Amino acid sequence: MSKILIIYSSVHGQTRKVTDYLKQQLESYGNEVTCASIDEAPALDVFDKVVIGASIRHGKHNPAVYDFISRNINQLSDKVSSFFSVSLVARKPAKNTPETNPYMQAFLAKTTWKPKLLAVFGGNLDYQGYNAVDRNIIRFIMWITKGPTAADTKVEYTDWDKVSQYAQQLHQL
Ligand SMILES: Cc1cc2nc3c(=O)[nH]c(=O)nc-3n(C[C@H](O)[C@H](O)[C@H](O)COP(=O)(O)O)c2cc1C
């Protein structure tokens, strides 16, 4: 049994949803799991494993994620740790692994943290949940990348079996 902390950075709730699912899975393996948003993360001392999950917005992970990592780099490096990224680009089979996902590669290039386990998950698309500017930007990106552009589109691209496998790997770390 491990004490696991999962820290999430989520704007529309999908990374939070992945976090809640991981918590449920990891608890079913007997772990004690705490979830916290990046702005309210507790001190890392008491945890055996630390996981950070963040979504992509306009091509970037939340800067608060990098701030948190640089403030806690020593502890993160000493502990068993993992990072996962959630984005719409990751819906594409050619971009849904840590090695092939451009946002994960950009993340790794930008930090000295070397998490032991990495994962990439497809996110949620819900045009009606965005303001008009964001909706049009994302519709344009989806049009370029041959995704759905109908204004009422609501699709969850998260592969929950893949999230379950990740939970199992986290448990075994
Ligand atoms: C304003 C906005 C900008 C986004 N920009 C990107 C992007 O540049 N690349 C991408 O792959 N996905 C992008 N997405 C998709 C999100 O990463 C996806 O919806 C994810 O599920 C959001 O997770 P969250 O709800 O935890 O924030 C964007 C979504 C929004 C709302």
The ligand as a MOL file (V3000), in Angstrom:
LIG
                    3D

  0  0  0     0  0            999 V3000
M  V30 BEGIN CTAB
M  V30 COUNTS 31 33 0 0 0
M  V30 BEGIN ATOM
M  V30 1 C -9.4910 27.1810 -24.9290 0
M  V30 2 C -8.9870 25.8040 -25.2490 0
M  V30 3 C -7.7940 25.6510 -25.9260 0
M  V30 4 C -7.3250 24.3550 -26.2380 0
M  V30 5 N -6.1430 24.2210 -26.9210 0
M  V30 6 C -5.7220 22.9890 -27.2690 0
M  V30 7 C -4.5350 22.8310 -28.0350 0
M  V30 8 O -3.8330 23.7650 -28.3550 0
M  V30 9 N -4.1700 21.5660 -28.3820 0
M  V30 10 C -4.9090 20.4580 -28.0060 0
M  V30 11 O -4.5270 19.3430 -28.3610 0
M  V30 12 N -6.0310 20.5880 -27.2810 0
M  V30 13 C -6.4540 21.8170 -26.8960 0
M  V30 14 N -7.5950 21.9750 -26.1750 0
M  V30 15 C -8.3260 20.7760 -25.7720 0
M  V30 16 C -8.1380 20.4450 -24.2980 0
M  V30 17 O -6.8120 20.0600 -24.0180 0
M  V30 18 C -9.1200 19.3220 -23.9500 0
M  V30 19 O -10.4280 19.8170 -24.1110 0
M  V30 20 C -8.9450 18.8000 -22.5560 0
M  V30 21 O -9.9270 17.8020 -22.3260 0
M  V30 22 C -9.0970 19.9040 -21.5170 0
M  V30 23 O -8.8520 19.3530 -20.2550 0
M  V30 24 P -9.3400 20.1070 -18.9390 0
M  V30 25 O -10.8480 20.0930 -18.9910 0
M  V30 26 O -8.8360 19.2710 -17.8190 0
M  V30 27 O -8.7500 21.4660 -18.9580 0
M  V30 28 C -8.0730 23.2250 -25.8470 0
M  V30 29 C -9.2880 23.4010 -25.1630 0
M  V30 30 C -9.7410 24.6750 -24.8590 0
M  V30 31 C -11.0510 24.8330 -24.1400 0
M  V30 END ATOM
M  V30 BEGIN BOND
M  V30 1 1 1 2
M  V30 2 1 2 3
M  V30 3 2 2 30
M  V30 4 2 3 4
M  V30 5 1 4 5
M  V30 6 1 4 28
M  V30 7 2 5 6
M  V30 8 1 6 7
M  V30 9 1 6 13
M  V30 10 2 7 8
M  V30 11 1 7 9
M  V30 12 1 9 10
M  V30 13 2 10 11
M  V30 14 1 10 12
M  V30 15 2 12 13
M  V30 16 1 13 14
M  V30 17 1 14 15
M  V30 18 1 14 28
M  V30 19 1 15 16
M  V30 20 1 16 17
M  V30 21 1 16 18
M  V30 22 1 18 19
M  V30 23 1 18 20
M  V30 24 1 20 21
M  V30 25 1 20 22
M  V30 26 1 22 23
M  V30 27 1 23 24
M  V30 28 2 24 25
M  V30 29 1 24 26
M  V30 30 1 24 27
M  V30 31 2 28 29
M  V30 32 1 29 30
M  V30 33 1 30 31
M  V30 END BOND
M  V30 END CTAB
M  END
